[in-house]
Amino acid sequence: MSKYILYEGRYYTIELAQTREGRCPGQDFLDNLTEAERARILRIIQRLADFGKITNREQFKKIADDFYEFKNYQTRMPCYYIKNRVIIITHGFVKKRDKIDDNEL
């Protein structure tokens, strides 16, 4: 399984997870966003990769034990850290209620 690097920054490399079949749910999600939505979420991802942190909890926060999410309004992209300063984005979804659906985690 090859790596799909979304962005390489000074502090982190951001990769998109791939399924065993070679699908990339995160890329599929990004491809289906409007150009403006895609630009906004990518700007947040690039900020973390370039500067090492995002202090605004409205844009990046912990959602479970080892899972975090990039967020812009209702657009969400869950992720987790692995060694060597790599962050893996698993997929994306549009959150429609206050609580995240368990099936999204």
N, C-alpha and C positions, 0 to 999 in steps of 0.2 A: 504494500500500500504506500503510495507516494504522499509526500507532504503537500499541502496546499497552503502556501504562505500568502496571507492577505496583506500584511504590512510588516516591515522590519524597521524598528525604531532604535533609538539610542539605548533604551532600557529594556524593552521587551520585543520579542518577535510574536506576532499574532498569527495564528494558524486557524484554518477552518477544518473541523473534523470531517472525516470521510467514513462512509459505511463500508462494510466488507465488499459490497457490490460496486464500490467506487463512486457512489453518489455523494454529493456534498450539500447537505440540507441548508447550511448557512449561506452558501453561494446561491442556491435556488431561491432562498428568501430575499437576499439582496437584489437579485435579478428581477423580482416581482414588486419591488418598492418603486415609488415614483423617484425621479431624479433628485428632487429636493429632499425626500425622506432618506434616501441612500447617502446623500452628501452629509446630512446632519449626523447620522449614526457613525459614518466613517470618520468624521471629524473627531468624535469622542474617542473612538478606538485609536486613532493616530495620536491623540493627546496623551493617552496612557502609555503607549509605546515610546513616544518621544521624551516624555517628562517623568515617567515612573509612577505617577499618581494622578488621581482625579479627586479633588476635594469636595466637589459638589455631589452630594448623595442623590440628587435627582438625576444624575447621569450615570453613576456607577455605584452599585451597592451589593452587599452580601445578601443572598436569598436563601441559602441553605448551608449546611456544614462546610462544604468545600466549593460551593458554587456561588458565583457572582453574576451580575448582569449589566451589560451596557444598555442604557435606556434613553430614549428620546420620546417624550410624551407616551404614547401607547406602544411604540416600537421597542421590542426587547430582544436582546441576543445574549442568552446564558453562556457562561464560560467558566473555565477552571484553570488554575495555574499548574504547570508541571516544572520539573527541574530545568536548569540552564536558562532561566528567564524566558520561558515560553508560556503563552496563554493560548488555550484551545477554545474556540467558539464552537459550540455544539450545533446550534440551529438558531432560528429566529421565529418570533411570533408577534402578533398584535394582541396586547392584553386589553380585554374588554370589561373586566370587573376589577374590584378592589383587590381581591386575592388571586394569586397566580394559581391556575389549575394544576393539580397534581400531575396530570399527564404531560404537562410542559416541562416538568422537572425530570 
